[in-house]
Amino acid sequence: MGLSVVTLRLFLIAMTIAFAGCAARYAASPGSTTIAPGLQFAMPTGRELGYSIETAQLITAHVRDQVQVFQAYVSVTPDKITIIALDPFGGRALTVTATDDAIHTDAAPIVPAVLRPGNILADLAIVYWPASAVRRGLAGTSARLYDDKRERTITDNGREVVHVSYQGPHENTWTNVAHLRNIAYGYELDLRSTVTTK
């Protein structure tokens, strides 16, 4: 598209303001979301990431036989997490804003139903947050997190439900390339990040 990172970021913010109220609107109380049938994941906070960051992302979502590509802007501070995604035509596809008090989401019809906006936030945390925060998110369930330098796996009652692979070591860093596969819900995300501020 030829947009610089700064231009893309400003464009994403402008699109969010311009299209406010035009998409299906959801609001979820702070707490948890379902990452597999019967498995709740408590949302980590921005402060649990351990640092503030702004990044532009190219997200390729594989859902059954469909492929959707989004450009996204992600901002994480101790007090707030913001995700803004555009479809390939520049339309606003998704907005997620999370604070300690609430999670607010807007999703356009182009977003596949299986990619629920709340789950996008959970996926982001599962991929990038420290293992301790992900384990806290799974506390009180039968699920377990296995974590090493190049992959993460969440199992529930012995079955794998989420698998994350990294291009390089990921501990305490926002890796440039990651791949998440949600086996339980049947979708995959390719995540390519360009960190603009940390």
C-alpha atoms as an extended CHARMM CRD file, in Angstrom:
* protein
*
       198  EXT
         1         1  MET       CA              0.0000000000        0.0000000000        0.0000000000  PROA      1               0.0000000000
         2         2  GLY       CA              3.0070000000        2.2410000000        0.3400000000  PROA      2               0.0000000000
         3         3  LEU       CA              1.9720000000        3.7160000000        3.6580000000  PROA      3               0.0000000000
         4         4  SER       CA              4.6980000000        4.5430000000        6.1410000000  PROA      4               0.0000000000
         5         5  VAL       CA              4.2650000000        3.2190000000        9.6740000000  PROA      5               0.0000000000
         6         6  VAL       CA              3.4420000000        6.7180000000       10.9870000000  PROA      6               0.0000000000
         7         7  THR       CA              0.9570000000        7.3620000000        8.1760000000  PROA      7               0.0000000000
         8         8  LEU       CA             -0.6620000000        3.9670000000        8.7360000000  PROA      8               0.0000000000
         9         9  ARG       CA             -0.9600000000        4.6550000000       12.4340000000  PROA      9               0.0000000000
        10        10  LEU       CA             -2.6230000000        8.0360000000       11.9050000000  PROA      10              0.0000000000
        11        11  PHE       CA             -4.8890000000        6.5260000000        9.2550000000  PROA      11              0.0000000000
        12        12  LEU       CA             -5.9990000000        3.7510000000       11.5990000000  PROA      12              0.0000000000
        13        13  ILE       CA             -6.8390000000        6.2420000000       14.3390000000  PROA      13              0.0000000000
        14        14  ALA       CA             -8.7250000000        8.4600000000       11.8900000000  PROA      14              0.0000000000
        15        15  MET       CA            -10.6710000000        5.4940000000       10.5500000000  PROA      15              0.0000000000
        16        16  THR       CA            -11.6970000000        4.5180000000       14.0600000000  PROA      16              0.0000000000
        17        17  ILE       CA            -13.0950000000        7.9870000000       14.7270000000  PROA      17              0.0000000000
        18        18  ALA       CA            -14.7730000000        8.2570000000       11.3230000000  PROA      18              0.0000000000
        19        19  PHE       CA            -16.4730000000        4.8750000000       11.4940000000  PROA      19              0.0000000000
        20        20  ALA       CA            -17.4980000000        4.9410000000       15.1590000000  PROA      20              0.0000000000
        21        21  GLY       CA            -20.9180000000        3.3800000000       15.4870000000  PROA      21              0.0000000000
        22        22  CYS       CA            -21.0290000000        1.9070000000       11.9550000000  PROA      22              0.0000000000
        23        23  ALA       CA            -20.1780000000       -1.6810000000       12.8610000000  PROA      23              0.0000000000
        24        24  ALA       CA            -21.8150000000       -4.2520000000       15.0640000000  PROA      24              0.0000000000
        25        25  ARG       CA            -21.1150000000       -3.1420000000       18.6090000000  PROA      25              0.0000000000
        26        26  TYR       CA            -20.3020000000       -5.3470000000       21.5790000000  PROA      26              0.0000000000
        27        27  ALA       CA            -19.2770000000       -4.6570000000       25.1600000000  PROA      27              0.0000000000
        28        28  ALA       CA            -17.9970000000       -7.2700000000       27.5370000000  PROA      28              0.0000000000
        29        29  SER       CA            -17.4460000000       -6.8290000000       31.2190000000  PROA      29              0.0000000000
        30        30  PRO       CA            -13.8090000000       -7.2660000000       32.2540000000  PROA      30              0.0000000000
        31        31  GLY       CA            -12.9820000000      -10.8150000000       33.1090000000  PROA      31              0.0000000000
        32        32  SER       CA            -12.6440000000      -13.7550000000       30.7720000000  PROA      32              0.0000000000
        33        33  THR       CA            -13.3300000000      -15.0910000000       27.3070000000  PROA      33              0.0000000000
        34        34  THR       CA            -13.6740000000      -18.6160000000       25.9410000000  PROA      34              0.0000000000
        35        35  ILE       CA            -10.5580000000      -19.7590000000       24.0470000000  PROA      35              0.0000000000
        36        36  ALA       CA            -11.8660000000      -23.3150000000       23.5280000000  PROA      36              0.0000000000
        37        37  PRO       CA            -15.2230000000      -24.9390000000       24.2890000000  PROA      37              0.0000000000
        38        38  GLY       CA            -15.6130000000      -24.8980000000       28.0600000000  PROA      38              0.0000000000
        39        39  LEU       CA            -12.2280000000      -23.2140000000       28.6350000000  PROA      39              0.0000000000
        40        40  GLN       CA            -12.2160000000      -19.6970000000       30.0800000000  PROA      40              0.0000000000
        41        41  PHE       CA             -9.1770000000      -17.4190000000       29.8610000000  PROA      41              0.0000000000
        42        42  ALA       CA             -8.9300000000      -14.4470000000       32.2370000000  PROA      42              0.0000000000
        43        43  MET       CA             -7.7460000000      -11.3910000000       30.3440000000  PROA      43              0.0000000000
        44        44  PRO       CA             -4.3030000000      -10.1080000000       31.3690000000  PROA      44              0.0000000000
        45        45  THR       CA             -3.8750000000       -6.3770000000       31.8830000000  PROA      45              0.0000000000
        46        46  GLY       CA             -1.5570000000       -4.0860000000       29.9750000000  PROA      46              0.0000000000
        47        47  ARG       CA              0.7350000000       -3.7970000000       32.9700000000  PROA      47              0.0000000000
        48        48  GLU       CA              1.2420000000       -7.5770000000       32.9980000000  PROA      48              0.0000000000
        49        49  LEU       CA              3.0780000000       -7.2960000000       29.6680000000  PROA      49              0.0000000000
        50        50  GLY       CA              5.8670000000       -5.5870000000       31.6190000000  PROA      50              0.0000000000
        51        51  TYR       CA              6.5330000000       -2.7430000000       29.1670000000  PROA      51              0.0000000000
        52        52  SER       CA              4.6970000000       -0.2760000000       26.9230000000  PROA      52              0.0000000000
        53        53  ILE       CA              4.7580000000       -0.8160000000       23.1630000000  PROA      53              0.0000000000
        54        54  GLU       CA              3.3030000000        0.4160000000       19.8770000000  PROA      54              0.0000000000
        55        55  THR       CA              3.4870000000       -1.8150000000       16.8230000000  PROA      55              0.0000000000
        56        56  ALA       CA              2.1000000000       -2.1270000000       13.3190000000  PROA      56              0.0000000000
        57        57  GLN       CA              1.0550000000       -5.6720000000       12.4240000000  PROA      57              0.0000000000
        58        58  LEU       CA              0.1760000000       -7.6170000000        9.3150000000  PROA      58              0.0000000000
        59        59  ILE       CA             -2.3050000000      -10.3070000000       10.3850000000  PROA      59              0.0000000000
        60        60  THR       CA             -3.2400000000      -13.1610000000        8.0610000000  PROA      60              0.0000000000
        61        61  ALA       CA             -6.1680000000      -15.1690000000        9.3970000000  PROA      61              0.0000000000
        62        62  HSD       CA             -6.8540000000      -18.6800000000        8.0730000000  PROA      62              0.0000000000
        63        63  VAL       CA            -10.3660000000      -19.8590000000        8.9100000000  PROA      63              0.0000000000
        64        64  ARG       CA            -11.2530000000      -23.1790000000        7.2880000000  PROA      64              0.0000000000
        65        65  ASP       CA            -10.9590000000      -22.4340000000        3.5400000000  PROA      65              0.0000000000
        66        66  GLN       CA            -10.9900000000      -18.6350000000        3.9460000000  PROA      66              0.0000000000
        67        67  VAL       CA             -8.0190000000      -16.2860000000        4.2010000000  PROA      67              0.0000000000
        68        68  GLN       CA             -8.4380000000      -12.7290000000        5.5300000000  PROA      68              0.0000000000
        69        69  VAL       CA             -5.6010000000      -10.1890000000        5.6840000000  PROA      69              0.0000000000
        70        70  PHE       CA             -5.6810000000       -7.2380000000        8.0770000000  PROA      70              0.0000000000
        71        71  GLN       CA             -3.3190000000       -4.3910000000        8.8410000000  PROA      71              0.0000000000
        72        72  ALA       CA             -3.3890000000       -3.5470000000       12.5360000000  PROA      72              0.0000000000
        73        73  TYR       CA             -2.1020000000       -1.0370000000       15.0350000000  PROA      73              0.0000000000
        74        74  VAL       CA             -1.5060000000       -2.3170000000       18.5640000000  PROA      74              0.0000000000
        75        75  SER       CA             -0.7710000000       -0.1140000000       21.5660000000  PROA      75              0.0000000000
        76        76  VAL       CA             -0.1360000000       -1.4560000000       25.0600000000  PROA      76              0.0000000000
        77        77  THR       CA              0.3860000000        0.7010000000       28.1380000000  PROA      77              0.0000000000
        78        78  PRO       CA             -0.0410000000       -0.2340000000       31.8080000000  PROA      78              0.0000000000
        79        79  ASP       CA             -3.5580000000        1.2570000000       31.7510000000  PROA      79              0.0000000000
        80        80  LYS       CA             -4.8820000000        0.4030000000       28.2860000000  PROA      80              0.0000000000
        81        81  ILE       CA             -4.6590000000       -2.0520000000       25.3870000000  PROA      81              0.0000000000
        82        82  THR       CA             -5.8300000000       -0.8610000000       21.9530000000  PROA      82              0.0000000000
        83        83  ILE       CA             -6.1060000000       -2.9420000000       18.7770000000  PROA      83              0.0000000000
        84        84  ILE       CA             -7.2980000000       -1.3190000000       15.5340000000  PROA      84              0.0000000000
        85        85  ALA       CA             -7.4460000000       -3.4390000000       12.3570000000  PROA      85              0.0000000000
        86        86  LEU       CA             -8.1630000000       -2.4540000000        8.7500000000  PROA      86              0.0000000000
        87        87  ASP       CA             -9.2620000000       -4.7410000000        5.9440000000  PROA      87              0.0000000000
        88        88  PRO       CA             -7.3020000000       -4.7850000000        2.6300000000  PROA      88              0.0000000000
        89        89  PHE       CA             -9.5160000000       -2.0010000000        1.2470000000  PROA      89              0.0000000000
        90        90  GLY       CA             -8.8130000000        0.3860000000        4.1320000000  PROA      90              0.0000000000
        91        91  GLY       CA            -12.1230000000       -0.1580000000        5.9200000000  PROA      91              0.0000000000
        92        92  ARG       CA            -12.1920000000       -0.5840000000        9.6790000000  PROA      92              0.0000000000
        93        93  ALA       CA            -12.5640000000       -4.2620000000       10.4560000000  PROA      93              0.0000000000
        94        94  LEU       CA            -12.0470000000       -4.4080000000       14.1900000000  PROA      94              0.0000000000
        95        95  THR       CA            -11.4290000000       -2.2370000000       17.2370000000  PROA      95              0.0000000000
        96        96  VAL       CA            -10.7030000000       -3.5920000000       20.7180000000  PROA      96              0.0000000000
        97        97  THR       CA            -10.0530000000       -1.3660000000       23.7290000000  PROA      97              0.0000000000
        98        98  ALA       CA             -9.3280000000       -2.9190000000       27.1200000000  PROA      98              0.0000000000
        99        99  THR       CA             -8.8010000000       -1.2460000000       30.4820000000  PROA      99              0.0000000000
       100       100  ASP       CA             -8.9730000000       -2.5560000000       34.0260000000  PROA      100             0.0000000000
       101       101  ASP       CA            -12.6710000000       -1.6270000000       34.0360000000  PROA      101             0.0000000000
       102       102  ALA       CA            -14.0120000000       -2.9030000000       30.7080000000  PROA      102             0.0000000000
       103       103  ILE       CA            -13.3580000000       -4.4100000000       27.3080000000  PROA      103             0.0000000000
       104       104  HSD       CA            -15.0920000000       -2.6680000000       24.3870000000  PROA      104             0.0000000000
       105       105  THR       CA            -15.1290000000       -4.1110000000       20.8740000000  PROA      105             0.0000000000
       106       106  ASP       CA            -16.4750000000       -3.1730000000       17.4370000000  PROA      106             0.0000000000
       107       107  ALA       CA            -16.3850000000       -5.7410000000       14.6170000000  PROA      107             0.0000000000
       108       108  ALA       CA            -17.4110000000       -5.2730000000       10.9790000000  PROA      108             0.0000000000
       109       109  PRO       CA            -19.2270000000       -8.0660000000        9.1030000000  PROA      109             0.0000000000
       110       110  ILE       CA            -16.0090000000       -8.9650000000        7.2230000000  PROA      110             0.0000000000
       111       111  VAL       CA            -14.5320000000      -10.4460000000       10.4090000000  PROA      111             0.0000000000
       112       112  PRO       CA            -15.2190000000      -14.2170000000       10.4610000000  PROA      112             0.0000000000
       113       113  ALA       CA            -17.5770000000      -15.1650000000       13.2890000000  PROA      113             0.0000000000
       114       114  VAL       CA            -15.0320000000      -17.5650000000       14.7910000000  PROA      114             0.0000000000
       115       115  LEU       CA            -12.6200000000      -14.6380000000       15.2590000000  PROA      115             0.0000000000
       116       116  ARG       CA            -14.5980000000      -13.0030000000       18.0230000000  PROA      116             0.0000000000
       117       117  PRO       CA            -13.1010000000       -9.6260000000       18.9470000000  PROA      117             0.0000000000
       118       118  GLY       CA            -12.5960000000      -10.6040000000       22.5800000000  PROA      118             0.0000000000
       119       119  ASN       CA            -10.6410000000      -13.6220000000       21.4320000000  PROA      119             0.0000000000
       120       120  ILE       CA             -8.3110000000      -11.4440000000       19.3530000000  PROA      120             0.0000000000
       121       121  LEU       CA             -7.2660000000       -9.7880000000       22.6170000000  PROA      121             0.0000000000
       122       122  ALA       CA             -6.8150000000      -13.1820000000       24.2610000000  PROA      122             0.0000000000
       123       123  ASP       CA             -4.7540000000      -14.4200000000       21.3060000000  PROA      123             0.0000000000
       124       124  LEU       CA             -2.5240000000      -11.3590000000       21.5360000000  PROA      124             0.0000000000
       125       125  ALA       CA             -1.9120000000      -12.0490000000       25.2280000000  PROA      125             0.0000000000
       126       126  ILE       CA             -1.2760000000      -15.7500000000       24.6610000000  PROA      126             0.0000000000
       127       127  VAL       CA              1.3440000000      -14.9380000000       22.0110000000  PROA      127             0.0000000000
       128       128  TYR       CA              3.1450000000      -11.9560000000       23.5610000000  PROA      128             0.0000000000
       129       129  TRP       CA              2.5320000000      -11.7200000000       27.3250000000  PROA      129             0.0000000000
       130       130  PRO       CA              4.9320000000      -13.4120000000       29.7780000000  PROA      130             0.0000000000
       131       131  ALA       CA              4.2140000000      -17.0450000000       30.6010000000  PROA      131             0.0000000000
       132       132  SER       CA              3.3210000000      -16.0470000000       34.1760000000  PROA      132             0.0000000000
       133       133  ALA       CA              0.4820000000      -13.8120000000       32.9000000000  PROA      133             0.0000000000
       134       134  VAL       CA             -0.8290000000      -16.5380000000       30.5770000000  PROA      134             0.0000000000
       135       135  ARG       CA             -0.7610000000      -19.0680000000       33.4240000000  PROA      135             0.0000000000
       136       136  ARG       CA             -2.6960000000      -16.6320000000       35.6170000000  PROA      136             0.0000000000
       137       137  GLY       CA             -5.2420000000      -16.3720000000       32.8040000000  PROA      137             0.0000000000
       138       138  LEU       CA             -5.6760000000      -20.1440000000       32.9450000000  PROA      138             0.0000000000
       139       139  ALA       CA             -5.8180000000      -20.3650000000       36.7570000000  PROA      139             0.0000000000
       140       140  GLY       CA             -8.8050000000      -22.2560000000       38.0700000000  PROA      140             0.0000000000
       141       141  THR       CA             -9.1550000000      -24.3500000000       34.9150000000  PROA      141             0.0000000000
       142       142  SER       CA             -7.7720000000      -27.7660000000       34.0120000000  PROA      142             0.0000000000
       143       143  ALA       CA             -5.6330000000      -26.2120000000       31.2610000000  PROA      143             0.0000000000
       144       144  ARG       CA             -1.8330000000      -26.1030000000       31.3230000000  PROA      144             0.0000000000
       145       145  LEU       CA              0.7100000000      -23.9240000000       29.5040000000  PROA      145             0.0000000000
       146       146  TYR       CA              3.9430000000      -25.3780000000       28.1660000000  PROA      146             0.0000000000
       147       147  ASP       CA              6.4610000000      -22.7110000000       27.1880000000  PROA      147             0.0000000000
       148       148  ASP       CA              9.9600000000      -22.7750000000       25.7320000000  PROA      148             0.0000000000
       149       149  LYS       CA             12.0980000000      -20.4730000000       23.5980000000  PROA      149             0.0000000000
       150       150  ARG       CA             10.3450000000      -21.1300000000       20.3040000000  PROA      150             0.0000000000
       151       151  GLU       CA              6.8250000000      -22.3470000000       21.0850000000  PROA      151             0.0000000000
       152       152  ARG       CA              3.8970000000      -22.3510000000       23.4840000000  PROA      152             0.0000000000
       153       153  THR       CA              1.1720000000      -24.9220000000       23.8800000000  PROA      153             0.0000000000
       154       154  ILE       CA             -2.0350000000      -24.8000000000       25.8960000000  PROA      154             0.0000000000
       155       155  THR       CA             -3.5540000000      -28.1720000000       26.6950000000  PROA      155             0.0000000000
       156       156  ASP       CA             -6.8640000000      -28.9050000000       28.3870000000  PROA      156             0.0000000000
       157       157  ASN       CA             -7.4540000000      -32.3420000000       29.8950000000  PROA      157             0.0000000000
       158       158  GLY       CA             -4.5020000000      -33.6360000000       27.9060000000  PROA      158             0.0000000000
       159       159  ARG       CA             -5.6220000000      -32.3280000000       24.4990000000  PROA      159             0.0000000000
       160       160  GLU       CA             -3.8620000000      -29.5030000000       22.6930000000  PROA      160             0.0000000000
       161       161  VAL       CA             -6.1800000000      -26.5410000000       22.1250000000  PROA      161             0.0000000000
       162       162  VAL       CA             -3.7730000000      -23.6900000000       21.2320000000  PROA      162             0.0000000000
       163       163  HSD       CA             -0.2780000000      -23.8070000000       19.7450000000  PROA      163             0.0000000000
       164       164  VAL       CA              2.0610000000      -20.8470000000       19.1690000000  PROA      164             0.0000000000
       165       165  SER       CA              5.3400000000      -21.0020000000       17.2610000000  PROA      165             0.0000000000
       166       166  TYR       CA              7.9340000000      -18.2250000000       17.0600000000  PROA      166             0.0000000000
       167       167  GLN       CA             10.5980000000      -17.4280000000       14.4930000000  PROA      167             0.0000000000
       168       168  GLY       CA             13.1090000000      -16.8030000000       17.2880000000  PROA      168             0.0000000000
       169       169  PRO       CA             13.3590000000      -16.7240000000       21.0950000000  PROA      169             0.0000000000
       170       170  HSD       CA             10.3750000000      -14.8350000000       22.4960000000  PROA      170             0.0000000000
       171       171  GLU       CA             10.9840000000      -14.4730000000       26.2260000000  PROA      171             0.0000000000
       172       172  ASN       CA             10.4500000000      -10.8760000000       27.4630000000  PROA      172             0.0000000000
       173       173  THR       CA             10.2970000000       -9.5060000000       23.9220000000  PROA      173             0.0000000000
       174       174  TRP       CA              7.7160000000       -8.7320000000       21.2370000000  PROA      174             0.0000000000
       175       175  THR       CA              8.8060000000      -11.0980000000       18.4770000000  PROA      175             0.0000000000
       176       176  ASN       CA              8.5390000000       -9.9300000000       14.8720000000  PROA      176             0.0000000000
       177       177  VAL       CA              7.0530000000      -13.1660000000       13.5020000000  PROA      177             0.0000000000
       178       178  ALA       CA              4.6920000000      -15.5620000000       15.2740000000  PROA      178             0.0000000000
       179       179  HSD       CA              2.0560000000      -18.1010000000       14.2970000000  PROA      179             0.0000000000
       180       180  LEU       CA             -0.9420000000      -19.0370000000       16.4590000000  PROA      180             0.0000000000
       181       181  ARG       CA             -3.1160000000      -22.0840000000       15.7810000000  PROA      181             0.0000000000
       182       182  ASN       CA             -6.3500000000      -22.4840000000       17.7200000000  PROA      182             0.0000000000
       183       183  ILE       CA             -7.0370000000      -26.1790000000       17.2180000000  PROA      183             0.0000000000
       184       184  ALA       CA            -10.2540000000      -26.0760000000       19.2350000000  PROA      184             0.0000000000
       185       185  TYR       CA            -11.9110000000      -23.3810000000       17.1130000000  PROA      185             0.0000000000
       186       186  GLY       CA            -10.1830000000      -24.2000000000       13.8280000000  PROA      186             0.0000000000
       187       187  TYR       CA             -8.3500000000      -21.0040000000       12.9170000000  PROA      187             0.0000000000
       188       188  GLU       CA             -4.7560000000      -19.8330000000       12.4930000000  PROA      188             0.0000000000
       189       189  LEU       CA             -3.1230000000      -16.4060000000       12.6730000000  PROA      189             0.0000000000
       190       190  ASP       CA              0.1550000000      -15.3590000000       11.0510000000  PROA      190             0.0000000000
       191       191  LEU       CA              1.4440000000      -12.2830000000       12.9080000000  PROA      191             0.0000000000
       192       192  ARG       CA              4.1810000000      -10.0190000000       11.5130000000  PROA      192             0.0000000000
       193       193  SER       CA              5.0500000000       -7.0070000000       13.6590000000  PROA      193             0.0000000000
       194       194  THR       CA              7.0230000000       -3.8200000000       13.1470000000  PROA      194             0.0000000000
       195       195  VAL       CA              7.6520000000       -2.2310000000       16.5320000000  PROA      195             0.0000000000
       196       196  THR       CA              7.4300000000        1.5680000000       16.3350000000  PROA      196             0.0000000000
       197       197  THR       CA              7.8020000000        2.5050000000       20.0010000000  PROA      197             0.0000000000
       198       198  LYS       CA              8.9620000000        0.5990000000       23.0630000000  PROA      198             0.0000000000
